[in-house]
């Protein structure tokens, strides 16, 4: 019987081979095509539209992410086996709030959010000093069980590399009923238009429209500094890479590419970590 570690290595090897094949294909196509294509971001919130990062190349070159989306896929037609366990019993909440919660976090301390998922545990250290309203909201929502039994509904494996979660509806349209302002957009780590691997940031459909949806970056991704970076993945990057290794389904009617893996947050908790 194949162990989880062996399975993880198999998925990683398969992913590497696919990436090498795509690079070869891009090299062959790059000299004869110009690309004008928009790469869909991971962001849909309640009542919002899909946000796009436009890639406009008019210099005779080619954009790798755009070309991968424009050409027939080199991916296997049959998804890899689901590496995740069955979700715990329970249903996502339908709770809504008219206003964001009163401030209850201490900006001098960090807060650790732990996600017990069907694919493994993920730990996110949130920066309350840099993004106090965002961290306060996550502290509140986790305490209300808002994220429990929710499916991570979107995986992007081309151009940008993100797993998106935090919507009880599982459609990309859900949210807590209130909106959060953008925070920490001047963070030096995203100032150059690259969100590094391990960054955790807010999804949105425009300025100051954050809700409950967030995305985890598992490979460096070119994105404008428009999405509140509020945390860092401090454990579980291997879990997200495992999920990414199984690939994503074709886009649905909303353009959302769901992970092939059954990624459900069984429980989310937040713990305050006092500054030393």
C-alpha positions, -999 to 999 in steps of 0.1 A, spaced: 0 0 0 14 34 -10 20 57 20 10 93 21 46 104 17 52 82 -13 20 95 -28 31 130 -22 64 123 -40 46 107 -69 24 138 -73 53 161 -71 72 141 -97 42 141 -120 37 178 -115 74 185 -124 71 164 -156 40 183 -166 58 216 -160 87 206 -181 64 196 -210 46 229 -208 78 248 -209 89 229 -240 55 237 -256 57 274 -247 92 276 -262 80 262 -295 50 286 -296 67 317 -283 83 327 -316 51 327 -336 24 342 -314 15 374 -297 -7 371 -267 -35 393 -255 -53 374 -227 -65 380 -192 -55 356 -165 -84 351 -141 -75 360 -105 -87 339 -76 -111 364 -64 -149 363 -62 -168 376 -33 -205 380 -23 -223 396 -52 -191 406 -69 -177 399 -103 -145 381 -112 -114 403 -109 -89 400 -137 -52 407 -141 -48 417 -177 -17 406 -195 -12 427 -226 19 418 -246 25 438 -278 62 434 -281 63 402 -301 69 381 -269 46 357 -252 33 353 -217 36 318 -203 5 318 -182 -16 332 -210 -3 307 -235 -10 278 -212 -46 289 -209 -50 296 -246 -37 263 -259 -51 228 -255 -40 214 -222 -11 190 -219 -26 177 -186 -38 141 -184 -76 139 -191 -81 116 -161 -75 134 -127 -51 119 -103 -65 100 -73 -80 121 -46 -54 122 -18 -78 136 8 -100 120 34 -138 122 35 -151 154 52 -163 153 88 -200 153 94 -216 188 94 -228 216 71 -214 251 65 -231 279 83 -255 304 68 -249 331 94 -246 367 83 -236 399 100 -245 435 90 -213 450 105 -178 438 110 -171 427 146 -158 451 173 -120 451 176 -109 424 199 -74 416 188 -41 431 202 -21 445 174 11 438 194 6 401 191 4 375 163 -26 353 158 -23 317 145 -51 303 125 -51 265 122 -71 248 95 -78 211 100 -86 200 65 -94 167 48 -60 169 31 -39 177 62 -33 205 87 -25 241 76 -12 268 99 -13 305 91 4 331 113 -16 364 109 -1 398 114 -25 419 135 -2 449 135 -1 451 96 -38 441 90 -57 446 123 -92 447 109 -86 416 87 -71 396 115 -99 407 139 -125 395 114 -108 361 110 -105 358 148 -143 365 150 -154 343 122 -133 313 133 -148 316 168 -183 315 153 -175 283 134 -179 302 101 -152 283 82 -161 248 96 -172 223 69 -164 248 41 -149 236 8 -119 253 -7 -136 261 -40 -109 273 -63 -74 262 -74 -54 281 -100 -24 262 -115 -15 283 -145 0 318 -144 -7 323 -107 -6 295 -82 -32 298 -55 -57 279 -35 -88 299 -25 -111 291 5 -134 308 30 -168 307 12 -195 286 30 -214 286 -3 -185 270 -21 -193 291 -52 -170 321 -49 -201 343 -42 -204 339 -4 -193 362 24 -201 372 60 -224 401 51 -199 429 58 -169 442 39 -134 449 51 -111 477 40 -79 469 22 -49 468 45 -11 463 42 -10 470 5 23 488 9 40 457 23 75 455 8 72 418 0 44 424 -25 54 459 -37 71 445 -69 39 428 -81 49 393 -69 31 375 -40 57 351 -27 50 314 -20 35 311 15 16 344 14 -20 344 26 -41 373 12 -77 384 9 -98 378 -21 -119 408 -33 -138 422 -62 -124 457 -60 -111 481 -35 -123 476 1 -145 446 -7 -128 419 13 -151 395 31 -142 360 43 -125 345 12 -88 342 12 -61 326 -9 -29 308 -2 0 312 -26 19 280 -31 43 293 -58 55 329 -64 27 346 -84 26 378 -103 -2 399 -89 -6 436 -84 -5 447 -48 -43 450 -45 -51 420 -22 -45 425 15 -16 402 26 -24 394 62 -6 362 70 21 337 62 19 299 59 40 286 87 30 249 83 12 230 56 28 242 24 33 205 16 -5 200 20 -13 228 -4 13 214 -29 -3 180 -26 -37 196 -34 -22 215 -64 -6 183 -76 -40 167 -83 -49 196 -106 -81 215 -112 -114 208 -129 -123 228 -161 -139 262 -154 -175 263 -144 -201 289 -156 -184 315 -133 -149 307 -145 -140 290 -113 -116 260 -115 -123 238 -85 -95 215 -71 -98 179 -81 -89 170 -45 -117 171 -19 -105 200 2 -128 208 31 -119 227 62 -133 205 90 -125 230 117 -108 264 119 -94 278 151 -75 310 160 -50 313 189 -34 345 202 4 343 204 19 368 228 49 388 216 82 378 233 
